[in-house]
Amino acid sequence: MRSKTITIVSMIATFLLGGLFTYFVVLSPVGNIGEDKVLSGSSDNGVVQCANNITIDETGISAAVGKIYDATVTIQNYQSNQLLDTGSGFVYKKDNNYGYIMTNQHVVEGGNRAVVIMSNDEEVEGEVLGGDPYLDLAVIRIPVAYVTQVATLGNSEDAKLGDTVFTVGSPLGYEYRGSVTRGTLSGKNRMVSVSVNSNEDWIMKVIQVDAAINPGNSGGPLLNVNGEVIGINSLKLVKDTVEGMGFAIPIEDAMQYIEVLERGETIERPLIGITMVNADATYTLYQNGIRLDDSITDGVVVVNTSEGSDAAKAGLQKGDVITQIDGETVKNAAYLKYELYKHSVGDTVEITYIRNGRTETVNITLTQSSN
């Protein structure tokens, strides 16, 4: 009998305590976000522990966006009053007279008028100072009175795989100007083939991200969570089976040449004085009377040397297969250009090549290219 009484009392007590718990925890108001009654979770060995008097403050990247938003612009490229292309850009510096905007060369290419639309929808005629198709960079200037914010430049070398990154730009044009997309830094030092003067004739070293980059984002800033520019959005991989692979030019690579572009000067690039063809271009090699060993699949084959060039003076001959420049692998003509263009006219480089099955090296002084 005693045990039954205890059981009944226990049940009544449990019921009352349960009702009180339900009222205070479930039915009583918890307040709005920001008040001291909000609960915030903390993790201990995967178990969420709740604590009182902790304010939830989940602002995402809004503070970082605020550091770049008004420095980002929409660029409309016109030819004879016909809109050719729309892209993005950002103000990277200003002086007493002008604001300077960085964008992609392919955004302004082929046009004779660049209209810059600021974040407040003010439109201003921009002056294209200079650009380069290999870097895919161009500089536009506008009167400084239109500039309300200047971007803070960072360094992509400090960024790590998995870091949060974001972009601001005008995907699909004017209608979606000022769009913010967020993602992850997916890869660094990616070597991507692009076409400048012919099919896949150039290699770009780029940052890979999975943040949405669409037509119209070109030339806009890629930023870290501090709101610092670490890259310039340039291209994306477009295939039916591929999603979320965009690429940006590292900001430090761009800044190496920016003063030359501001002055409107052509970037001086070197050459070694040869006509060449890729080692895997079997039919073209056959047409030129060149046959390679089947084991050679990468490299650049010398078809002929320019008369009086340093390549000719150094003894390079028809049929030689260039495989390295200063120890860096040359897979094809695009890679050869990339390695050469790291250097200046007058520099001496070491060329590694294969001739008659033997690997040889020679030093060549670089002369000026026509492009």
N, C-alpha and C positions, 0 to 999 in steps of 0.2 A: 504493500500500500504506500509506503514512504517513497519508494522508487517511482511509482506512478505519479505521485504528487509533484515530486521534483521535476519529472519529465514535463508535466503540464505547465508548471511555473516557467520552466526553461523555454517552452514553446511560446508562452505569452511574452516573455522578455525579448525573445528573438524577434517576434512580430513587431513589438513596439520599437525596438532599435532599428529594425529594417525600415519601418515607416519614417522614422526620423532621418535616417540616412538618405532615403528617397527624397524627402522634402528639401533637405539642405544641399544635397549634391546635385540632384536631378532637376528639382523644381525651382530652387532659388536662383535668381538671376546672377550671371557671372560678369556682366558688364561688357562694355565695348573694348575693342582692341586699344591698348594704351592705358587702360585703367589697371590699378594694382590687384584686381581680383582675377585677372587673366592667368591661366595656367600655362606654363611653358615646359616642354619635355626635355629631359636630359637622358642620355643613354649610358647604361652601365652593363657591360657584357651583353649588349643587344637587347636589354630590357629597358623600356621607357619608364623613367621615374618622374613623376609630376611634382612640381613645387609651387607654392603660392608666392605672390608678390614679385613675379618676374614678368617683365613686359615683352611681348613678342614684337620684334621690329624686323620684318622681312621686306626689305626694300629692293631686293634683287640688285640690278645694276643701274638703277635710276640715277644715283649720284654720279656714276661714271659717265652715263649718257649726257648728263648736264654739262660735262666738261668739254664735249665735242659737238653737241647738237647744233649750236648756232654758228659753228665754224664749218659745218658741212653744207655744200651747195649742190644744186642741180645744174647741169650744163647742157644746153641745147646747141647742137652744131648745125649750121645752115650753109647751104650753097645756093646763091641766087634766090634767097628768100624761101627755099625749100628745105624743110627739116630733114637732115640726113640721119642724125643719131642723137640719142639722149644718154647722158652718163652722169656720173657723180664726181665730186672733188672735195677738197678741204683746204681751208686757209692755213698755211703752215708758218707764215711769217708776215710781218708788215713793217713798213718804215713810215716816214713822215708823209709820204705821198700816195703809196700804193699798198694794197694787200696782195699777197702772192698765193696762188692756188695751184695745188698739185693734182694731176689727173692722169689718165692713160692717153698715150698718143693715138690709139685707135678710136678714142672718143672724139677727137678734134680733127682727125685725118680727113682730107678731101673737102673740107669746108673753107669758107672765107669769112665767116662771122660766128662768133661764140657768144651766146647769151647766157649770163650767169644769173641764176635765181637763188636768192638768199633764203634763209630759213623763215623770214618774215614775209616772204613772197615778193619782196622788191626785186625788180629786174634791172640788170645793168649790163652794158656792152663790155665784154672782156677782150683783152688784147692777148693773143697767143704769142708769147715771147720766143718759144723754141720747143722742140720735141725730138724724140729719137725712137724709131720703130723697133730697134733691138731691145732697148730698155723698156719699151712701151710706157714711156713717161713724157709728159708735157707740162709746161708751166704757163699759166694765164695770170695776168694781173688786172686788178680793178682799182678804182679810186678808193683810198683808205676810208673815206667817209661811210662807205657801205659795210665796213668790217665791224662786227660787234663782238667777235670772239676769235681767238687764234688757238689752233690745236696745240696740245702738248705732245712732243715727240718722245717716244720711248726707244726700246732696243729689242729686236726680236731674238737676239742671242740669249737674252736673259729669260725668255719664255720657255716653259717646259711642256712636254707632251701631257695632255689632259687638262691644261689650263683652260679656264673659261675665257672665250673671246667673243667680241660682238662687232657688228658693222652698222653703219648708218648710211643710207643712200636712197636712190630713187628707182627701185625695181620696176620695170615695165614703163618707166617714164614719169612724166609730171604728176599724174594722178596719184601715185603712191609715194611721192617725195617724202623724205623724212622718216622712212621706215627703218625700224631697228630689228635686227635679227641676232640671235644669240646661239652659240655653239661651243665646240671644243677644238682646241689646237690638236689636229690629228697627225701631223707629220712636219718635219723640218728638213730643209735642204733637199727637197724633192727636185729631180731633174725632169722637166716636162718639155717634150718636143712641140714647137710651134712653127707656123709658117709666116715668114716675113716677105722675102722676095720670091720664094718658090716653096714647094711642098716640104714641110717639116725641115727647114734649113737652119733652124736655130734652137738652142736649148736655153731654157730659163730656169734659174734656181729659185724656188718658190716655197712658201709656207702653205701647207695643206690644212684646210679647216672644213668642218661639217656645218657651219652656219650657212643659212640660205643665201646664196649669191646668184642673182638673176640678171638678165639683160637690163641695163640701167644702173646696176650697182658698180659697174666698171669705173675705176678711178677713185672710188670712195675709200674711206679709212677702215682698216682692220685694227681693233683696239683690244688692250688687255683690260682687266677689271678695275684698273686705276684710271681708265679713260685716256691712256697714252697710246698714240699711234705706233703700231709695230709693223704695219704693212699697208700696201696699196692694193686693193682688190683688182684683179686683172683678168682672170679667166676661170672657167669651170669645165669639168669633164662632162660632156653631153653624150649619153648613150641610154638606150631604153633600159638597159640592165643596171645602170649606175645611178645612185642617189647620194646627194650630200658630199660631193667632192669638189670644193672650190679652192682657188689658189690665189695667193697674194705675194707681191714683190716685197722682200724685206726692206724696211724703211732705211736701214743703214746703207744698203746697196744703192738706193735711190739718191741718198744725200751725197754720195761720192761725186755725182755728176750734176747736181742741181744748179750750181753756180754757172756752169757752162751753158745749161739750158736757159737760165735767166738772161744770159747775155746774147742768146740767140745764135750761139756758135755751133758749128757741126762738131760732133765728137770725133776726134782723130783716132782712127783705128789702124792697127798694123796688119801687114801681110808677110808671107814668106816667099812669094813669087812662084807659085805653081798652079797648074790646072789639075784638078783632082776629081776622083769619082769614088763612091763608096765601095768597099771591098765586096759587098754582097750584090752589087749591080752587075751580075754575070753577063748579061747581054751587052751592056755598054762597054764593059771591059773587052768582050769578044770583038766588038766593032772597032776598038782601038788596038787590036792585036795583042792584048794582054791576057795571059792565063795564069791564074794563081793556083797554088797547092790547095787541095780540098780542105785542109785543116785550117786555112785562113778564112775566117768569116767576119771578123771585125777589123776596123781600121780604114784608112784613107789611102787610095792608090794614086801615085803620081803618074799623070798622063803625059805631061811635059813641064819643063821649067822655063820661066820667062828669061829671055836673053839678058845677060848682065845682072840678074838678080842674085841675091846672096844664096838662095837655094841652089842655083846653077854653080856659083863659085864654090859652094860647100861640097858639090859633087853628087847631089841628089839626081837620080835618073828615072827615066820612064820605067814603071813596073815596081818601083820601091813602094813598100806598104808602111805608112806612118802609123805607129801604134801608141806612142806617148809623146807628150810635150811636158818637159820638166817633171817627168815622173807621173803625170796624170794621164789616165787612160783615154785614148781617142777611139771611140766606137765607130764614128762616122764623121762626115763633113761638118755636121752641126756641132758636134763635140769639139772638133778642131777649132772652129771659129770661137766657140765659148772660151776655150783655153787661151787662144791667141789674144782675144779681146780683153783678157785680164791684164795684159801688158801694154806698154806704151811704145810708140815708134822710137827706135834706137836701142831698145832692150835686146839682150842676147838670150836666146832660149836653147835648151838642149832637145833635139829631136831624136827619138828612138824609132828605128825603122827596120823592116825585114827585107833582105835582098838575097835571093838564091838560097833561102832557107836559113840564113844567118842573121842574127840580130846585131845591128850596128847603131852607133850614136854619132851625132854631129852637132856642132854649135852654129846657130844661124842668127844674124842680126836682123831685126824686123824693120821693114820699110813701111811707108804709108799706103793704106788702102784707099781706093776711090770711093768707098761707102762707109 
